[in-house]
């Protein structure tokens, strides 16, 4: 957000707890923003309307290699 590439870009991040919906962090929450790409709204709203706001995608991640405690000496694989 503070990169020289974006000197005049307004940012309004909002972070919520997925379980409770409680706002964990927000910045400029009272400010209205114009999205960077209006096209994103169509895809997002279509998915939201079809799947619902509570839908969650699950992505299985597989560890291939030797684990020592929380350290993996190997690779992570993602299956779609």
N, C-alpha and C positions, 0 to 999 in steps of 0.2 A: 504494500500500500504506500510505502514511502519511497518507492523507486523513482529515479529521475524520469523514467518513461511516462509516469502518470502525474505530472505536476498539477494539473487542474481537474483531476478525476475525483468526484465525490464518492465516498464509500459509506455504506450503511449496513454493516454486518449485524446479524441477529443470530444468537446461539441459544437454542432451547434444549431443555432436558427432554428426551423423547418419551420418557415414562410419565412425567408429571405435566409437561408443557410449560414448566417454569422457565422464565427467561434467565439464562445464566450470564449472558453478556450482550449488550447492545450499544450501538453508537449512532447518534443522530436518529433515534427512533421516531422522533416527532417530525422529521423532514420527509417530504415526498420526493421520490426519485423516478426518473425515466429510465426504464431498463435499457441496457446496452443493445439488445436485439429484441425487438417486439416479436419476432418469429418464435423465440423461445417460449413465449406465453401460450401460443397455440398448442405446441407439443406437450408442454407441462400441464396445461389445463385439461387437455384431452385425456392424458394419463391419469390425472387426479380424479376427473369425473368418472372414468372407467374403473380404476382400482380403489379409489377412496384414499383419504388422507392418512388412514391408519395402516395402509399397506407397507410392508417391508420386504425388500428383496434379500434373499439369503444367498451368499456366495461361498461355497465350500472351498476351504484352503487346506491343502494337504502338505505335510512335511515329509520330505524324502531325504533321509540322511540320519545321522546320529545326533541324538539330543543329550545334552548334559545340563540338567536343571532347566533353565529358561533359554539356554543357548542351543542353536541348531547349527551343526556343521553339515550343510547340505543345501538343498533347494526347497523353495515353496512352490507348489503347483496350485493353479486356480482352475476350477472346472466350471463351465457355464451350464 
